[in-house]
């Protein structure tokens, strides 16, 4: 029987997403002004394109990540606007070398030791929640990838169960008591 847990994390709207929405609104206003002062057909096309972009830019501001843990594996999906769901990454339990807290000295040491670590961030992006960010270090064809997840208490317990000797979540660091 498989053990299963899922968690949803709401992504913070970043400056790039806000800038896209502002650009779409600007394009719409420019289209309306073009309809009034220049040419109706050009203005109508600009305003329609701007309205179309506003819709998608607004949807993109409502982004979530879904983590689905099944035994030691984790599938990560991005959900946009509560409608569009796309699988963005999959972690195989056997590929995980270590699970480290983002703010831990162990993770900082890994970053310094291996300068070419690729970081894939699937957290909310809210700096106040950094204590709940955990990096899953994975070896992918000789390249180290750090996959960042923001775990709630239930997910932390689940991850700690399946990665006992690879995690420092519950104060146990690879079989040694953390001081």
Secondary structure as the mmCIF struct_conf table of DSSP 4:
data_model
#
loop_
_struct_conf.conf_type_id
_struct_conf.id
_struct_conf.beg_label_comp_id
_struct_conf.beg_label_asym_id
_struct_conf.beg_label_seq_id
_struct_conf.end_label_comp_id
_struct_conf.end_label_asym_id
_struct_conf.end_label_seq_id
STRN STRN1 UNK A 4 UNK A 10
HELX_LH_PP_P HELX_LH_PP_P1 UNK A 11 UNK A 13
HELX_RH_AL_P HELX_RH_AL_P1 UNK A 15 UNK A 37
TURN_TY1_P TURN_TY1_P1 UNK A 38 UNK A 38
HELX_RH_AL_P HELX_RH_AL_P2 UNK A 40 UNK A 60
TURN_TY1_P TURN_TY1_P2 UNK A 61 UNK A 61
BEND BEND1 UNK A 62 UNK A 62
STRN STRN2 UNK A 63 UNK A 70
TURN_TY1_P TURN_TY1_P3 UNK A 71 UNK A 72
STRN STRN3 UNK A 73 UNK A 80
TURN_TY1_P TURN_TY1_P4 UNK A 81 UNK A 83
STRN STRN4 UNK A 84 UNK A 91
HELX_RH_3T_P HELX_RH_3T_P1 UNK A 93 UNK A 95
STRN STRN5 UNK A 96 UNK A 101
TURN_TY1_P TURN_TY1_P5 UNK A 102 UNK A 103
BEND BEND2 UNK A 104 UNK A 104
HELX_RH_AL_P HELX_RH_AL_P3 UNK A 105 UNK A 113
TURN_TY1_P TURN_TY1_P6 UNK A 115 UNK A 116
STRN STRN6 UNK A 118 UNK A 122
BEND BEND3 UNK A 123 UNK A 123
HELX_RH_3T_P HELX_RH_3T_P2 UNK A 127 UNK A 132
STRN STRN7 UNK A 133 UNK A 140
TURN_TY1_P TURN_TY1_P7 UNK A 141 UNK A 142
STRN STRN8 UNK A 143 UNK A 150
HELX_RH_AL_P HELX_RH_AL_P4 UNK A 153 UNK A 162
TURN_TY1_P TURN_TY1_P8 UNK A 163 UNK A 166
STRN STRN9 UNK A 167 UNK A 167
TURN_TY1_P TURN_TY1_P9 UNK A 169 UNK A 170
BEND BEND4 UNK A 171 UNK A 171
STRN STRN10 UNK A 172 UNK A 173
TURN_TY1_P TURN_TY1_P10 UNK A 174 UNK A 175
STRN STRN11 UNK A 176 UNK A 177
#
